[in-house]
Amino acid sequence: MAVFSTAIINSPSDVERRLADFELTIDQILAIRDSARAAADDASPLMPLNAPGTLAYIYGVEALRAQILDKNWVLDRTLGVEAVVNRELGIRIGYQNVDKACDAVFKPMPRSAKGPASEKMCGFPLFEFYGMALETDRDRMPKDDVRDPLEDQVTTYFVMVGEDGSVELSSPIIEKQRYMDFRERVFVDSPAEDWETRVEAEGEPIDDFDVPVTLKDDV
């Protein structure tokens, strides 16, 4: 497999400019994240164990389309992968739950194994529904000789939402059901704040603070 030098975009101004290349805004990506996380948090303890991830995916895809679809961005289900696509820009965007996003050292890992359809879109040469092989999936899985008809014209990205609320828009290389590398990672938001931004002015130490000392009179 070829070695990639991943382009990482993480400063707010650069992120804003890069998203503008896709005709998108930071607020749109945050709205997708917020919808997915709210759905996951709304899962009842009485639901199946995979309910938070399933609900996050369902509402994440819905929010993705609600935020992005317009005359240029259209609904896309190539090879059974739910997404949107802009053929003029040559960009396809899907949704993915990951363990953590926006970490330059540790790459995001999908919370469910990526299937052959996603690998055909993002690899060399239908995701399984949250790691569960359903009986009806067999008929929907693309055959070995079936390829993405837009693979030469379209690059696939995913809005990747971490369990901690971090979110990035990134283009992965998928191999063996995992993200093996990334062409580009656009860090949109992370809940981890820098210490300096959390210290308020009135809470900072006072410079040159003199403690008054009073000597008692001898008794």
N, C-alpha and C positions, 0 to 999 in steps of 0.2 A: 504494500500500500504506500502511496506517495506521502511525503512529509509536507504538512501544510504549515504556513506561517499565518496564524489566525489574526485577522484585523480586529482589534478591540477598541470600541468607541465608548468612552465613559464620562467625559466631561459634559455637563448639562448643555452647554452651547453647541458642542459637536453632535450630541445626541439629537438635539432639536433640528439641526441642519440635516443630519442623515435621515431622520424620519421624514423630513420635508421632501427628500428625494423620492420617497414612496407615496407622497401626497398624504402623509399622516402626521398626527401631532402626539405629543407626550400624553395629553389628557385622554386621547382615545385609547392608548395602550393601558393607562391606569384604570380607565373605566372597565376594560376587559378584565383586568386583574381583580378589581373590586367585586365585580359580579361573580366571578368564579370563586373567590375566597368566601364571599357571603353565602353562596350556595353550599360550600363545603361545611361551613360553620353551622349551617341550618340542619345538617343531617342529624336525625334522631338516633339515640343509642340503641333503639329497637330495630333500626334498619340493618341490612347486611354490612359486614365489615368494610367492604369496598365502597359503601355509599358516599362518603365524603369525596373520594376521587372521581367517582362516576358523576355525581352532581356537579362538581367543579368542571369536569370536561363538558358536560351537556350545556351548562349555562355559560361556560367560557366560549364555546363555539357559537352559541346564540349571540352573546355580546360582541364577539369578533365580527359577526356579520352585521349586527345592528349598528355598530360603530363605523364600519368600513364600506359596506355595499353602497355603490352609487352608479353613475353611468359608465365609469371606467372599471371599477371593481365589481366583479360578478361572482355569483355562487359557483363553487367548483367541487366536484366529487370524483375527480380522476382516480381511477383504480380503487374507489371506495373510501378514499381519505377525505374527510370533511374539511373544506378550506374555502378561501376566496382567491381569486386570481385577477391580475391586471395584465392583459396580454400586451398592451402598449409598453408598459414598463418592464415586462418580462419577469414579474414577481408573483409567486404564489405564497399565501400565508395560512398556516394552520394553527391549531392550539395544542399545547402540551403541558401536563402537570409534571414538574420536576422536583427533585429533592431541595435544591437551592439554586438560585440564579445570581448573577452579578458578582461572581467570585472569580477573579482572574487566575487564581491558583488551582482551585478545584472546579473542573468543568461540570455543568449540570448533568444529572443523570435522570432519564425518564422514569417515572414511577411505575410504568408498565412497559413490558418488552415491546419494542417496535417490530412490526411485522413486515412481510415481504413487499407490500405496496409502498410503505414509507421508504424502505431501503431502495426500491427502484427509483423513487423520486429524488432521494438524497444521497445515494451511494455511488459506488463505481459499479461497474460493469462496463393488507388491511390490518394495520396494526391489529393485534389480538385484543379483544375488548377487556382491557385491564387484566391481562394475564389469564383470562378464562377463554378456553376454546369452546365456542358454542357450536351446536350441531349445524346451525344454518351458515356458519362462517365458511365451511368447506366449499360451498358453491360460489361464495363471493370472493374467495381468494384468487388473485391473478395467477395465471399459468406462468411457467418459467419463461416462455417465449413472449409474454405480453409485457410491453414497456410503456412508460409514460409517453404519450404522443407529443407532449410539449417539452420533453427533456432537453432538447437542443436550444429552445427559446426561452425557457422559464427556469428561474432559480427559486427553490423552495425555502421559505423561512417559517419559523414557529414563534408565536408568542409563548414564552416559557415562564410559567408561574410557579415559584417555589412555595413550600409549605410555610415559610416565614413571611410571605407577602412580597418577596423580591420578584422582579420581573425584567426580562430582557427579550429583545427581538433578535433571533439568531438563525443562521443558516448552517445546519449540521451536516456532517458526513455520517451516514448510518451504515453500520456493518455489524453483522452478527447480533442484531436486535438491540444494539446500543449506539450511542453517539461516540464514534471513534475519534472524530476531530471536528473542527468548525472552520468554515470559510470566513465567517464574520460574526461578531457578537456585539450587539448594541445594548449597553446597560441602561435601562430606563429608570429603575427605582429600586432601592434597597432600604429596608427598615433600619439597618445599622447606621447610626448617626456618628459623625465625628465628634470627639469629646469637646473640641473647642466650640462647636455650634450649640452644645447643650449647656454651657456655662453662661449664666446670665450675668450682666454687668454688676448688679447689686449683690450678687452672690460671690463675687471674686474676693480674694484676700485684699486687705487694705495695706498699701505700702506705707512705710514710715509711721507705723502705728506705735505710739509711745504709751506704755503702761504707767499710769501715775503711781508713784511710790510715796507713801506718807510715813514718816518716822513717828512712832509713839513717844510721848514724853516719858521720861523715866519716872517710875512710881516711887 
